[in-house]
Amino acid sequence: MARKHILHMLTPLKQMSPFDVNMALDAGFDAVVPYVDVSLGDVTNLVQDAIFSRPPDAGVNTGIFIAGKDVSLALDMFDAAKKAMVPPFQVSVFADPAGSFTTAAAMVAKVEKALENEFQRSLKDAAVAIFGATGVVGFCTAVIAAREGAEVTVVGHDGLERAEKIAAEIKNRFGVDVTAADGSSDARKKAIVQASDVVLSAAKAGVQVISKAHLEGADRLLVGADVNAVPPAGIEGLAVHANADPLEATKAVGIGPLAIGNVKYKVEFGLFKKMIEADKTVTFDFQDAFSLAREFAK
């Protein structure tokens, strides 16, 4: 008898995202079981209940999904889940807190493709400024871009303190350097934009971070991208459907949230499918998401 594909979804929040539940079921899992209010200390017992309740050869049919809205906690839970395995009892693990891993992967992949197609450039040595970098998507975007050789600046809308903490955590956890910048005034924002090849907006939905005034005179700018689909746009003048289209008030091209979201959807769905179809157990984090996003970015 064919074994069912079961996905256990863990979140420290009081509810699991319906987005992730729907995505997992549509990808082909037979059963998706949410666990809420899960602490880091709960992960080992939950994972070991999952691995020991099925024979070792059924481990490939069992998955753990790590959700939530805290990148650092999700990565710690991801590591705890992997350490909880007792070979040959193992299961697959996929982390994507608040969709941030797959969204960040999609954003960077689309920017990389635009640089290549429009300017014959790569991310290496590109000056990349990330507004909203203290959030989950901005954090992951910074790590992925820095790993690809970009000179990344994480911008704090309320001063340097939180941005510096993000930069320090990225250095400590991933061994890559990013620079913190103060974007708390229009003058500071404008200076950051003018010094950048790429400007990314990963701020809260419905918040305009970059105005046309900030973009004026940014002759160095090549690409602007925004993940916010809720009006107003995070970057003024950037259409939600823009796909390396001219960005108003600049010589750059823009990538809108629908173009990014299309890739993000394919990546999350694709990683769930890979879990189901794998011959052996797998683990997926944002670097795996980026590898797949590169295949879908056009």
Buried (B, 14 or more C-beta within 10 A) or exposed (E): EEEEBBBBBBBBBEEBBEEBBEBBBEBBBEEBBBBEEBEEEBBBEBBBEBBEEBEEEBBBBBBBBBBBBBBEBBBBBBBBBBEBBEEEBBBBBBBBBBBBBBBBBBBBBBBBBBBEEEBEBEBEEBBBBBBBBBBBBBBBBBBBBBBBEBBBBBBBBEBBEBBBBBBEBBEEBBEBEBBBBBBBEEEBBBBBBBBBBBBBBBBEEEBBBBBEEBBEEBEBBBBBBBBBBEEEBBBBBBBBEBBBBEBBBBEBBBBBBEBBBBBBBBBBBBBBBBBBEEEEBBBBBBBBBBEBBBEBBE
